[in-house]
Amino acid sequence: MWRYEKRLQHPVKITQTNPQMAQVIISQFGGPDGELAASMRYLSQRYTMPYKEVAGVLTDIGTEELAHMEMISAIVYQLTRNLSIEEIKASGFDKYYVDHTLGLWPQAAGGVPFSAEVFQSKGDPVTDLFEDMAAEQKARTTYDNILRLIKDPEIVEPIRFLREREIVHFQRFGESLRIVQEHLDSKNFYAINPAFDNMNCCK
């Protein structure tokens, strides 16, 4: 499954620290719609996906999300490396610093720590794929919000790349949903489960 290349999927080269922006961008590491949640969601769901081509999509996108988590971590690191105590205090980064120094730790922009409660793995193909499409749109919206707050082109460029990948993933999950819908039966139903509903009606 793995062929790890020791380079980022897309370059991150930020020359000016900005701990205020790091506090915003870290949400895409450990926030409710971030890359960590996305990778765990898709790599968990793939095991119960009954169609190999869709399981393959979940595997592909799940592993790519790990690469995106790596990019976000690199951005946050480059925005906070070698900060002085004065810079930490002035930027409001002191609350994070007191618990983690300048280490990377998954949390939302509001300080809420990462939790597996932010994603679902239900084992129903239709349910999981709708979850996945919604997740990609929520991540895209989060990147939109980040881009509204950031002007530094060195930060904007990799964030735009990550936003574009969310759009591609949404499209791929839409294609996967159509594959699943072509195989609908009593074990994989959309609005009614014939094996269940026909048995329990009209008594």
Backbone as ProteinMPNN parsed JSONL, in Angstrom:
{"seq_chain_A": "MWRYEKRLQHPVKITQTNPQMAQVIISQFGGPDGELAASMRYLSQRYTMPYKEVAGVLTDIGTEELAHMEMISAIVYQLTRNLSIEEIKASGFDKYYVDHTLGLWPQAAGGVPFSAEVFQSKGDPVTDLFEDMAAEQKARTTYDNILRLIKDPEIVEPIRFLREREIVHFQRFGESLRIVQEHLDSKNFYAINPAFDNMNCCK", "coords_chain_A": {"N_chain_A": [[0.821, -1.203, 0.0], [1.986, 1.224, 0.697], [4.186, 3.672, -0.577], [6.466, 5.645, 0.251], [7.565, 8.84, -0.355], [10.135, 11.02, 0.461], [9.263, 13.806, 0.516], [7.174, 16.694, 0.393], [3.771, 16.619, -0.815], [3.14, 18.907, -2.16], [5.054, 21.857, -2.519], [6.077, 23.651, 0.439], [7.123, 26.635, 1.425], [7.796, 28.876, 3.511], [8.874, 31.952, 4.527], [8.575, 33.96, 6.43], [7.722, 34.159, 9.805], [4.528, 33.737, 11.424], [2.658, 33.611, 13.893], [-0.016, 34.142, 14.523], [-1.475, 33.488, 12.207], [-0.806, 30.816, 12.134], [-2.292, 29.81, 14.238], [-4.811, 29.844, 13.162], [-4.647, 28.239, 10.855], [-3.99, 25.772, 11.911], [-6.319, 24.487, 12.43], [-6.923, 22.946, 10.244], [-5.341, 20.818, 10.64], [-6.046, 19.486, 13.155], [-8.73, 20.096, 13.488], [-12.419, 19.962, 13.305], [-13.064, 19.556, 10.63], [-10.74, 18.888, 9.419], [-7.598, 17.62, 8.021], [-6.585, 15.381, 9.37], [-8.892, 14.169, 10.462], [-10.177, 13.581, 8.049], [-8.452, 11.69, 6.807], [-8.527, 9.565, 8.666], [-11.257, 8.966, 8.595], [-11.738, 8.023, 5.907], [-9.893, 5.922, 5.599], [-10.8, 4.216, 7.524], [-13.405, 3.608, 6.682], [-13.042, 2.161, 4.348], [-12.775, -0.57, 4.724], [-15.258, -1.848, 5.024], [-16.504, -1.294, 2.672], [-18.236, -2.597, 0.008], [-17.55, -2.674, -2.699], [-14.875, -2.986, -4.827], [-13.677, -1.006, -6.449], [-14.595, 1.346, -5.316], [-13.691, 1.094, -2.7], [-11.028, 1.312, -3.317], [-10.892, 4.012, -4.077], [-11.43, 5.22, -1.599], [-9.15, 4.39, -0.211], [-7.123, 5.607, -1.758], [-7.736, 8.374, -1.493], [-7.773, 8.614, 1.275], [-5.082, 8.106, 1.966], [-3.899, 10.208, 0.608], [-4.895, 12.325, 2.074], [-3.409, 12.058, 4.399], [-0.979, 12.967, 3.433], [-1.716, 15.595, 3.036], [-2.169, 16.406, 5.643], [0.44, 16.358, 6.491], [1.445, 18.484, 4.989], [-0.015, 20.666, 6.101], [0.985, 20.557, 8.698], [3.644, 21.21, 8.165], [3.307, 23.84, 7.28], [2.304, 25.105, 9.627], [4.471, 24.643, 11.336], [6.535, 26.075, 9.996], [5.534, 28.643, 10.226], [5.839, 29.152, 12.896], [8.367, 28.564, 13.814], [11.292, 29.031, 15.768], [10.345, 31.199, 17.271], [10.479, 34.03, 19.416], [10.062, 34.532, 22.981], [8.841, 36.975, 23.429], [7.556, 37.438, 20.946], [5.778, 35.316, 20.97], [4.12, 35.956, 23.16], [3.071, 38.435, 22.298], [1.578, 37.729, 20.072], [-0.486, 36.187, 20.972], [-0.068, 33.516, 21.043], [0.681, 32.3, 23.3], [-1.021, 30.722, 24.867], [-1.239, 28.285, 23.536], [1.47, 27.669, 23.511], [2.136, 27.217, 26.209], [1.216, 24.662, 26.769], [2.263, 23.054, 24.711], [4.71, 23.989, 23.841], [6.543, 24.648, 20.974], [5.726, 22.501, 19.577], [3.949, 20.321, 17.304], [0.511, 19.762, 17.53], [-2.652, 18.215, 17.387], [-5.38, 20.256, 16.996], [-8.359, 22.308, 16.921], [-8.919, 25.624, 15.543], [-10.081, 27.066, 17.558], [-9.003, 25.929, 19.801], [-9.965, 23.492, 20.639], [-9.32, 20.094, 21.246], [-8.362, 17.436, 18.947], [-10.766, 14.947, 18.125], [-12.085, 11.686, 17.646], [-14.785, 11.759, 17.438], [-15.577, 13.582, 15.556], [-15.887, 12.454, 13.082], [-17.493, 9.882, 11.085], [-17.879, 6.372, 10.691], [-19.858, 4.256, 9.27], [-20.466, 1.905, 7.992], [-22.373, 1.473, 6.08], [-22.647, 1.762, 2.66], [-23.883, 3.915, 1.172], [-24.527, 5.784, 3.174], [-21.949, 6.324, 4.229], [-20.635, 7.449, 2.003], [-22.119, 9.775, 1.51], [-21.49, 11.106, 3.856], [-18.773, 11.48, 3.319], [-18.738, 13.15, 1.048], [-19.945, 15.428, 2.123], [-17.998, 16.03, 4.027], [-15.805, 16.779, 2.446], [-16.779, 19.118, 1.293], [-17.111, 20.701, 3.581], [-14.457, 20.93, 4.39], [-13.447, 22.3, 2.193], [-14.84, 24.728, 2.485], [-13.704, 25.592, 4.894], [-11.063, 26.031, 4.068], [-11.634, 28.116, 2.266], [-12.377, 30.089, 4.121], [-9.962, 30.409, 5.51], [-8.383, 31.443, 3.445], [-9.596, 33.903, 3.109], [-8.613, 35.272, 5.247], [-5.879, 35.489, 4.958], [-3.047, 37.047, 3.508], [-0.424, 36.749, 2.727], [1.472, 35.62, 0.084], [3.133, 33.356, 0.129], [1.945, 31.688, 1.949], [-0.635, 31.507, 0.997], [-0.423, 30.141, -1.449], [0.162, 27.223, -1.077], [-2.149, 26.671, 0.422], [-4.208, 27.195, -1.377], [-3.719, 25.112, -3.187], [-4.382, 22.892, -1.568], [-7.099, 23.405, -1.149], [-8.093, 23.074, -3.759], [-7.743, 20.334, -4.074], [-9.673, 19.339, -2.344], [-11.98, 19.838, -3.784], [-11.628, 18.154, -5.994], [-11.673, 15.682, -4.653], [-14.302, 15.663, -3.684], [-15.662, 15.405, -6.102], [-14.758, 12.87, -6.926], [-15.823, 11.245, -4.918], [-18.497, 11.647, -5.479], [-18.679, 10.329, -7.944], [-18.14, 7.776, -7.004], [-20.389, 7.323, -5.414], [-22.329, 7.086, -7.39], [-21.538, 4.671, -8.54], [-22.074, 2.927, -6.421], [-24.863, 3.264, -6.243], [-25.685, 2.042, -8.559], [-25.634, -0.576, -7.857], [-27.65, -1.096, -6.068], [-29.461, -2.964, -3.689], [-31.214, -5.246, -1.507], [-29.429, -5.309, 0.561], [-28.011, -3.063, 0.377], [-29.252, -0.289, 0.429], [-31.138, 2.615, -0.586], [-33.405, 4.367, -0.044], [-35.325, 2.68, 0.913], [-35.397, -0.48, 2.448], [-35.926, -3.39, 1.037], [-35.853, -6.029, 2.079], [-36.235, -5.643, 4.76], [-38.343, -3.703, 5.133], [-40.549, -4.703, 3.631], [-41.067, -7.032, 4.969], [-41.967, -6.123, 7.391], [-44.22, -4.626, 7.017], [-47.794, -4.061, 6.482], [-49.096, -5.851, 8.217]], "CA_chain_A": [[0.0, 0.0, 0.0], [2.755, 2.442, 0.888], [5.463, 4.024, -1.19], [6.632, 6.974, 0.838], [8.626, 9.68, -0.87], [10.461, 11.982, 1.507], [9.021, 15.188, 0.093], [5.765, 17.043, 0.497], [3.009, 16.49, -2.058], [3.23, 20.225, -2.788], [6.062, 22.567, -1.722], [5.736, 24.648, 1.449], [8.347, 27.411, 1.676], [7.356, 30.113, 4.151], [10.088, 32.58, 5.053], [8.243, 34.856, 7.535], [6.855, 33.561, 10.819], [3.259, 34.429, 11.683], [1.95, 32.715, 14.816], [-1.459, 34.376, 14.476], [-2.018, 32.672, 11.12], [-0.622, 29.411, 12.518], [-3.411, 29.438, 15.1], [-5.966, 29.659, 12.283], [-4.41, 27.132, 9.924], [-3.885, 24.503, 12.642], [-7.633, 23.832, 12.405], [-6.933, 21.934, 9.193], [-4.628, 19.656, 11.174], [-6.828, 18.731, 14.126], [-10.083, 20.606, 13.639], [-13.501, 19.027, 12.965], [-13.106, 19.301, 9.183], [-9.347, 18.903, 9.003], [-7.0, 16.528, 7.252], [-6.47, 14.191, 10.217], [-10.214, 13.541, 10.48], [-10.461, 13.045, 6.716], [-7.685, 10.469, 6.559], [-9.048, 8.502, 9.527], [-12.593, 8.631, 8.107], [-11.731, 7.236, 4.674], [-9.148, 4.68, 5.79], [-11.653, 3.336, 8.332], [-14.577, 3.202, 5.902], [-12.724, 1.317, 3.184], [-12.827, -2.002, 5.029], [-16.612, -2.388, 4.858], [-17.034, -0.929, 1.367], [-18.336, -3.872, -0.714], [-17.148, -2.567, -4.105], [-13.424, -2.792, -4.812], [-13.26, 0.258, -7.051], [-14.891, 2.417, -4.356], [-12.714, 0.91, -1.617], [-9.782, 1.867, -3.836], [-10.983, 5.47, -3.982], [-11.272, 5.564, -0.182], [-7.737, 4.195, 0.118], [-6.339, 6.645, -2.438], [-7.971, 9.688, -0.902], [-7.358, 8.553, 2.671], [-3.625, 8.262, 2.06], [-3.566, 11.568, 0.18], [-5.195, 13.225, 3.19], [-2.239, 12.026, 5.279], [0.001, 13.881, 2.832], [-2.187, 16.957, 3.287], [-1.895, 16.669, 7.053], [1.868, 16.653, 6.529], [1.607, 19.849, 4.472], [-0.517, 21.6, 7.109], [1.96, 20.552, 9.788], [4.812, 21.965, 7.702], [2.935, 25.256, 7.276], [2.245, 25.577, 11.01], [5.844, 24.65, 11.846], [7.294, 27.174, 9.395], [4.991, 29.914, 10.724], [6.101, 29.31, 14.331], [9.717, 28.134, 14.209], [12.249, 29.99, 16.344], [9.717, 32.39, 17.841], [10.947, 34.486, 20.734], [9.004, 34.612, 23.987], [8.13, 38.238, 23.194], [6.667, 37.23, 19.801], [4.736, 34.384, 21.413], [3.187, 36.711, 23.996], [2.419, 39.493, 21.519], [0.685, 37.158, 19.061], [-1.536, 35.372, 21.575], [0.292, 32.1, 20.896], [1.153, 31.828, 24.602], [-1.914, 29.684, 25.4], [-0.794, 27.043, 22.907], [2.862, 27.446, 23.904], [2.275, 26.719, 27.577], [0.948, 23.219, 26.767], [2.926, 22.292, 23.637], [5.883, 24.715, 23.369], [6.295, 24.862, 19.548], [5.435, 21.204, 18.973], [2.688, 20.206, 16.565], [-0.503, 19.008, 18.267], [-3.888, 18.405, 16.619], [-6.483, 20.948, 17.63], [-9.061, 23.274, 16.091], [-8.483, 27.002, 15.731], [-10.596, 27.522, 18.844], [-8.304, 25.258, 20.885], [-10.578, 22.195, 20.97], [-8.441, 19.017, 20.759], [-8.923, 16.49, 17.989], [-11.53, 13.815, 18.65], [-12.688, 10.823, 16.624], [-16.211, 12.052, 17.368], [-15.88, 14.493, 14.447], [-16.167, 11.732, 11.838], [-18.294, 8.671, 11.223], [-17.684, 5.201, 9.838], [-21.128, 3.621, 9.588], [-20.546, 0.567, 7.397], [-23.361, 1.488, 5.003], [-21.957, 2.469, 1.578], [-24.514, 5.187, 0.826], [-24.355, 6.679, 4.318], [-20.552, 6.738, 4.337], [-20.248, 8.322, 0.894], [-22.698, 11.098, 1.753], [-20.62, 11.688, 4.884], [-17.51, 11.868, 2.705], [-18.975, 14.317, 0.192], [-20.149, 16.567, 3.016], [-16.709, 16.339, 4.656], [-14.97, 17.507, 1.487], [-17.317, 20.474, 1.162], [-16.799, 21.433, 4.805], [-13.025, 21.252, 4.341], [-13.29, 23.36, 1.184], [-15.308, 25.966, 3.1], [-12.692, 26.011, 5.866], [-9.966, 26.638, 3.296], [-12.129, 29.417, 1.801], [-12.299, 31.022, 5.251], [-8.539, 30.682, 5.748], [-7.895, 32.315, 2.371], [-10.121, 35.25, 3.343], [-7.853, 35.88, 6.337], [-4.438, 35.468, 4.696], [-2.588, 37.816, 2.355], [0.948, 36.353, 2.38], [1.422, 34.67, -1.04], [3.826, 32.112, 0.471], [0.977, 30.843, 2.65], [-1.813, 31.346, 0.138], [-0.189, 29.202, -2.562], [-0.129, 25.834, -0.7], [-3.533, 26.558, 0.88], [-5.025, 27.077, -2.606], [-3.544, 23.746, -3.681], [-5.165, 21.99, -0.723], [-8.507, 23.665, -1.447], [-8.415, 22.449, -5.053], [-7.826, 18.877, -3.885], [-10.972, 19.045, -1.733], [-12.966, 19.844, -4.871], [-11.413, 16.908, -6.739], [-12.137, 14.561, -3.823], [-15.762, 15.711, -3.705], [-16.085, 14.85, -7.39], [-14.483, 11.429, -6.935], [-16.818, 10.583, -4.064], [-19.747, 11.662, -6.234], [-18.587, 9.212, -8.902], [-18.234, 6.536, -6.224], [-21.787, 7.163, -5.018], [-23.06, 6.57, -8.561], [-21.196, 3.246, -8.654], [-22.837, 2.229, -5.383], [-26.285, 3.316, -6.582], [-25.917, 1.074, -9.635], [-25.675, -1.91, -7.254], [-28.595, -1.1, -4.952], [-30.258, -4.163, -3.452], [-31.764, -5.257, -0.152], [-28.352, -5.138, 1.541], [-27.379, -1.775, 0.115], [-30.445, 0.41, -0.005], [-31.061, 4.07, -0.615], [-34.514, 4.954, 0.708], [-36.12, 1.609, 1.502], [-34.731, -1.777, 2.456], [-37.014, -4.348, 0.773], [-35.808, -7.203, 2.96], [-36.716, -5.245, 6.079], [-39.626, -2.993, 5.116], [-41.627, -5.572, 3.133], [-41.338, -8.017, 6.0], [-42.572, -5.51, 8.57], [-45.399, -3.821, 6.702], [-49.05, -4.69, 6.077], [-49.461, -6.97, 9.091]], "C_chain_A": [[0.859, 1.258, 0.0], [3.99, 2.516, 0.002], [5.713, 5.472, -0.806], [7.819, 7.679, 0.229], [8.877, 10.795, 0.137], [10.442, 13.413, 0.977], [7.532, 15.443, 0.231], [5.073, 16.872, -0.851], [3.07, 17.787, -2.863], [4.171, 21.06, -1.923], [5.451, 23.548, -0.724], [7.045, 25.358, 1.803], [7.942, 28.787, 2.192], [8.547, 30.72, 4.872], [9.822, 33.482, 6.253], [7.32, 34.154, 8.529], [5.6, 34.413, 11.014], [2.417, 33.539, 12.6], [0.446, 32.935, 14.853], [-2.106, 33.527, 13.384], [-1.861, 31.181, 11.416], [-1.79, 28.933, 13.364], [-4.696, 29.213, 14.305], [-5.806, 28.382, 11.461], [-4.361, 25.786, 10.636], [-5.221, 23.764, 12.68], [-7.704, 22.767, 11.317], [-5.995, 20.77, 9.506], [-5.587, 18.861, 12.06], [-8.232, 19.23, 14.354], [-11.14, 19.621, 13.146], [-13.579, 18.675, 11.488], [-11.712, 19.236, 8.586], [-8.874, 17.621, 8.348], [-6.831, 15.251, 8.076], [-7.798, 13.437, 10.256], [-10.528, 12.903, 9.135], [-9.73, 11.731, 6.484], [-8.218, 9.313, 7.396], [-10.427, 8.033, 9.056], [-12.507, 7.655, 6.926], [-10.989, 5.907, 4.846], [-9.895, 3.71, 6.697], [-12.804, 2.776, 7.504], [-14.255, 2.172, 4.824], [-12.9, -0.176, 3.469], [-14.205, -2.607, 4.79], [-17.247, -1.974, 3.536], [-17.053, -2.173, 0.475], [-17.835, -3.839, -2.154], [-15.686, -2.149, -4.182], [-13.004, -1.441, -5.372], [-13.525, 1.437, -6.115], [-13.97, 2.313, -3.146], [-11.361, 1.469, -2.041], [-9.752, 3.386, -3.777], [-10.787, 5.919, -2.534], [-9.815, 5.427, 0.263], [-6.879, 5.298, -0.485], [-6.492, 7.992, -1.744], [-7.55, 9.709, 0.562], [-5.863, 8.732, 2.84], [-3.19, 9.647, 1.601], [-3.841, 12.568, 1.31], [-4.07, 13.206, 4.227], [-1.144, 12.944, 4.753], [-0.406, 15.336, 3.047], [-1.985, 17.351, 4.746], [-0.419, 17.036, 7.235], [2.146, 18.077, 6.037], [1.151, 20.889, 5.493], [0.459, 21.69, 8.279], [3.202, 21.349, 9.409], [4.523, 23.464, 7.694], [2.95, 25.812, 8.694], [3.654, 25.654, 11.609], [6.621, 25.849, 11.309], [6.798, 28.544, 9.861], [5.366, 30.181, 12.183], [7.543, 28.988, 14.73], [10.533, 29.32, 14.73], [11.598, 31.272, 16.866], [10.362, 32.752, 19.175], [9.765, 34.503, 21.699], [8.187, 35.892, 23.796], [7.146, 38.095, 22.033], [5.498, 36.32, 20.177], [3.688, 35.121, 22.232], [2.384, 37.705, 23.165], [1.375, 38.947, 20.543], [-0.492, 36.396, 19.655], [-1.284, 33.884, 21.465], [0.689, 31.488, 22.234], [0.283, 30.716, 25.176], [-1.561, 28.32, 24.814], [0.586, 26.667, 23.429], [2.978, 26.793, 25.276], [2.04, 25.208, 27.66], [1.833, 22.434, 25.808], [4.265, 22.882, 23.195], [5.641, 25.032, 21.89], [6.078, 23.533, 18.827], [4.089, 21.214, 18.269], [1.74, 19.297, 17.33], [-1.849, 19.271, 17.627], [-5.007, 19.055, 17.43], [-7.151, 21.86, 16.602], [-8.545, 24.677, 16.382], [-8.945, 27.557, 17.074], [-9.967, 26.839, 20.034], [-8.867, 23.907, 21.27], [-9.699, 21.069, 20.419], [-9.152, 18.098, 19.786], [-9.655, 15.37, 18.713], [-12.087, 13.006, 17.491], [-14.191, 11.04, 16.51], [-16.569, 12.955, 16.197], [-16.109, 13.762, 13.134], [-16.903, 10.443, 12.135], [-17.826, 7.597, 10.243], [-18.84, 4.268, 10.15], [-21.237, 2.205, 9.025], [-21.61, 0.424, 6.342], [-22.777, 2.322, 3.86], [-22.552, 3.84, 1.25], [-24.306, 6.202, 1.943], [-22.927, 7.21, 4.376], [-20.159, 7.693, 3.213], [-20.893, 9.702, 0.993], [-21.918, 11.827, 2.844], [-19.343, 12.237, 4.252], [-17.663, 13.102, 1.819], [-19.18, 15.568, 1.046], [-18.829, 16.994, 3.652], [-15.818, 17.146, 3.724], [-15.468, 18.933, 1.294], [-17.027, 21.312, 2.406], [-15.322, 21.825, 4.85], [-12.765, 22.36, 3.333], [-13.725, 24.711, 1.757], [-14.304, 26.49, 4.121], [-11.502, 26.644, 5.162], [-10.384, 27.987, 2.715], [-11.985, 30.461, 2.903], [-10.859, 31.397, 5.564], [-8.015, 31.671, 4.702], [-8.431, 33.742, 2.506], [-9.292, 36.008, 4.384], [-6.382, 36.107, 6.015], [-4.111, 36.256, 3.439], [-1.201, 37.389, 1.873], [0.92, 35.311, 1.268], [2.138, 33.355, -0.76], [2.919, 31.148, 1.222], [-0.199, 30.523, 1.741], [-1.612, 30.226, -0.885], [-0.432, 27.747, -2.157], [-1.565, 25.641, -0.193], [-4.471, 26.441, -0.325], [-4.923, 25.676, -3.2], [-4.408, 22.774, -2.894], [-6.66, 22.172, -0.959], [-8.929, 22.982, -2.751], [-8.552, 20.939, -4.919], [-9.144, 18.478, -3.218], [-12.059, 18.962, -2.804], [-12.857, 18.556, -5.688], [-11.936, 15.708, -5.951], [-13.666, 14.506, -3.781], [-16.289, 15.083, -4.992], [-15.874, 13.341, -7.448], [-15.455, 10.66, -6.047], [-18.196, 10.598, -4.718], [-19.797, 10.55, -7.262], [-18.729, 7.88, -8.18], [-19.673, 6.272, -5.783], [-22.613, 6.621, -6.182], [-22.769, 5.084, -8.78], [-22.0, 2.436, -7.643], [-24.314, 2.175, -5.741], [-26.649, 2.353, -7.712], [-26.054, -0.351, -9.1], [-26.696, -2.014, -6.127], [-29.377, -2.404, -4.884], [-30.696, -4.142, -1.993], [-30.689, -5.086, 0.925], [-27.688, -3.764, 1.416], [-28.454, -0.87, -0.451], [-30.289, 1.911, 0.126], [-32.159, 4.695, 0.233], [-35.356, 3.9, 1.409], [-35.315, 0.32, 1.415], [-35.808, -2.839, 2.258], [-37.023, -5.524, 1.728], [-36.36, -6.878, 4.357], [-38.135, -4.68, 6.019], [-40.781, -3.868, 4.63], [-42.026, -6.614, 4.166], [-42.15, -7.427, 7.147], [-43.79, -4.633, 8.26], [-46.632, -4.711, 6.48], [-49.423, -5.886, 6.928], [-50.815, -6.697, 9.748]], "O_chain_A": [[0.499, 2.253, -0.629], [4.734, 1.546, -0.143], [5.231, 6.399, -1.458], [8.945, 7.183, 0.284], [7.939, 11.439, 0.607], [11.449, 14.122, 0.986], [6.727, 14.513, 0.189], [5.709, 16.967, -1.901], [3.053, 17.766, -4.094], [4.093, 20.98, -0.697], [4.439, 24.191, -1.006], [7.949, 24.77, 2.397], [7.769, 29.733, 1.422], [9.158, 30.078, 5.727], [10.741, 33.753, 7.025], [6.274, 33.623, 8.155], [5.605, 35.626, 10.803], [1.558, 32.795, 12.126], [-0.3, 32.012, 15.18], [-3.154, 32.919, 13.602], [-2.69, 30.374, 10.996], [-2.233, 27.792, 13.232], [-5.572, 28.466, 14.742], [-6.716, 27.556, 11.385], [-4.661, 24.759, 10.027], [-5.26, 22.56, 12.932], [-8.452, 21.797, 11.442], [-5.876, 19.839, 8.71], [-5.905, 17.709, 11.763], [-8.875, 18.828, 15.323], [-10.798, 18.56, 12.625], [-14.098, 17.62, 11.126], [-11.521, 19.496, 7.398], [-9.636, 16.675, 8.149], [-6.925, 14.151, 7.531], [-7.83, 12.216, 10.101], [-11.084, 11.806, 9.082], [-10.327, 10.762, 6.015], [-8.349, 8.197, 6.893], [-10.731, 6.841, 9.112], [-13.129, 6.593, 6.945], [-11.408, 4.886, 4.302], [-9.649, 2.505, 6.644], [-13.137, 1.597, 7.618], [-15.125, 1.394, 4.434], [-13.148, -0.956, 2.55], [-14.305, -3.767, 4.393], [-18.417, -2.273, 3.3], [-15.998, -2.749, 0.209], [-17.707, -4.895, -2.774], [-15.302, -1.096, -3.672], [-12.093, -0.8, -4.847], [-12.775, 2.413, -6.115], [-13.517, 3.331, -2.622], [-10.632, 2.032, -1.225], [-8.721, 3.982, -3.466], [-10.066, 6.882, -2.271], [-9.311, 6.253, 1.023], [-6.014, 5.859, 0.188], [-5.505, 8.666, -1.446], [-7.025, 10.715, 1.04], [-5.418, 9.429, 3.751], [-2.23, 10.206, 2.132], [-3.104, 13.54, 1.477], [-3.804, 14.224, 4.867], [-0.462, 13.617, 5.527], [0.447, 16.206, 3.219], [-1.667, 18.502, 5.043], [-0.078, 17.912, 8.03], [2.981, 18.784, 6.602], [1.844, 21.879, 5.725], [0.724, 22.779, 8.79], [3.751, 22.08, 10.234], [5.384, 24.268, 8.054], [3.535, 26.866, 8.944], [3.986, 26.613, 12.304], [7.285, 26.555, 12.068], [7.569, 29.503, 9.885], [5.229, 31.308, 12.66], [7.893, 29.135, 15.901], [10.469, 30.434, 14.209], [12.241, 32.322, 16.896], [10.74, 31.879, 19.956], [8.608, 34.491, 21.278], [6.97, 35.884, 23.983], [6.018, 38.58, 22.123], [4.366, 36.54, 19.745], [2.491, 34.929, 22.019], [1.166, 37.804, 23.309], [0.401, 39.63, 20.227], [-1.401, 35.999, 18.927], [-2.167, 33.075, 21.754], [0.999, 30.299, 22.306], [0.785, 29.853, 25.896], [-1.582, 27.313, 25.523], [0.848, 25.507, 23.748], [3.82, 25.919, 25.483], [2.606, 24.544, 28.529], [2.128, 21.266, 26.061], [4.899, 22.353, 22.282], [4.617, 25.635, 21.569], [6.23, 23.452, 17.608], [3.206, 22.008, 18.592], [2.114, 18.195, 17.732], [-2.177, 20.423, 17.343], [-5.507, 18.493, 18.404], [-6.582, 22.147, 15.548], [-7.819, 24.89, 17.354], [-8.284, 28.415, 17.659], [-10.342, 27.123, 21.172], [-8.311, 23.234, 22.139], [-9.363, 21.087, 19.235], [-10.378, 17.99, 19.791], [-9.226, 14.905, 19.769], [-12.51, 13.564, 16.478], [-14.81, 10.547, 15.566], [-17.748, 13.087, 15.868], [-16.494, 14.395, 12.151], [-16.938, 9.971, 13.271], [-17.43, 7.892, 9.115], [-18.823, 3.568, 11.162], [-22.017, 1.395, 9.529], [-21.745, -0.649, 5.754], [-22.442, 3.487, 4.073], [-21.819, 4.812, 1.071], [-23.948, 7.35, 1.683], [-22.716, 8.41, 4.553], [-19.422, 8.65, 3.45], [-20.283, 10.697, 0.601], [-21.712, 13.038, 2.756], [-18.886, 13.325, 4.604], [-16.816, 13.995, 1.839], [-18.655, 16.636, 0.732], [-18.569, 18.188, 3.799], [-15.151, 18.087, 4.156], [-14.667, 19.856, 1.148], [-16.729, 22.501, 2.297], [-14.979, 22.921, 5.293], [-11.96, 23.257, 3.584], [-13.056, 25.722, 1.542], [-14.078, 27.697, 4.207], [-10.989, 27.672, 5.603], [-9.574, 28.913, 2.673], [-11.529, 31.577, 2.656], [-10.562, 32.557, 5.849], [-7.296, 32.614, 5.032], [-7.782, 34.689, 2.06], [-9.275, 37.239, 4.396], [-5.704, 36.845, 6.729], [-4.808, 36.151, 2.429], [-0.844, 37.647, 0.723], [0.395, 34.216, 1.475], [1.789, 32.332, -1.351], [3.098, 29.932, 1.143], [-0.694, 29.396, 1.723], [-2.533, 29.454, -1.152], [-1.189, 27.068, -2.851], [-2.135, 24.563, -0.359], [-5.426, 25.665, -0.29], [-5.918, 25.118, -3.662], [-5.088, 21.929, -3.476], [-7.407, 21.195, -0.967], [-10.003, 22.384, -2.825], [-9.391, 20.332, -5.585], [-9.675, 17.402, -3.491], [-12.948, 18.114, -2.733], [-13.867, 17.943, -6.032], [-12.57, 14.819, -6.52], [-14.252, 13.425, -3.836], [-17.253, 14.318, -4.965], [-16.724, 12.615, -7.964], [-15.864, 9.549, -6.386], [-18.978, 9.666, -4.534], [-20.829, 9.902, -7.437], [-19.366, 6.959, -8.691], [-20.122, 5.125, -5.778], [-23.498, 5.789, -5.982], [-23.661, 4.326, -9.162], [-22.541, 1.382, -7.975], [-24.954, 1.139, -5.559], [-27.791, 1.904, -7.806], [-26.535, -1.235, -9.808], [-26.615, -2.931, -5.309], [-29.891, -2.887, -5.892], [-30.56, -3.121, -1.319], [-31.002, -4.755, 2.069], [-26.894, -3.371, 2.27], [-28.559, -0.702, -1.666], [-29.425, 2.407, 0.849], [-31.869, 5.477, 1.138], [-36.029, 4.198, 2.395], [-34.633, 0.067, 0.422], [-36.531, -3.164, 3.2], [-38.09, -5.972, 2.147], [-36.887, -7.754, 5.042], [-39.018, -5.118, 6.757], [-41.885, -3.779, 5.168], [-43.183, -7.029, 4.228], [-42.923, -8.13, 7.797], [-44.325, -3.975, 9.153], [-46.528, -5.927, 6.317], [-50.006, -6.845, 6.421], [-51.302, -7.52, 10.523]]}, "name": "protein", "num_of_chains": 1, "seq": "MWRYEKRLQHPVKITQTNPQMAQVIISQFGGPDGELAASMRYLSQRYTMPYKEVAGVLTDIGTEELAHMEMISAIVYQLTRNLSIEEIKASGFDKYYVDHTLGLWPQAAGGVPFSAEVFQSKGDPVTDLFEDMAAEQKARTTYDNILRLIKDPEIVEPIRFLREREIVHFQRFGESLRIVQEHLDSKNFYAINPAFDNMNCCK"}
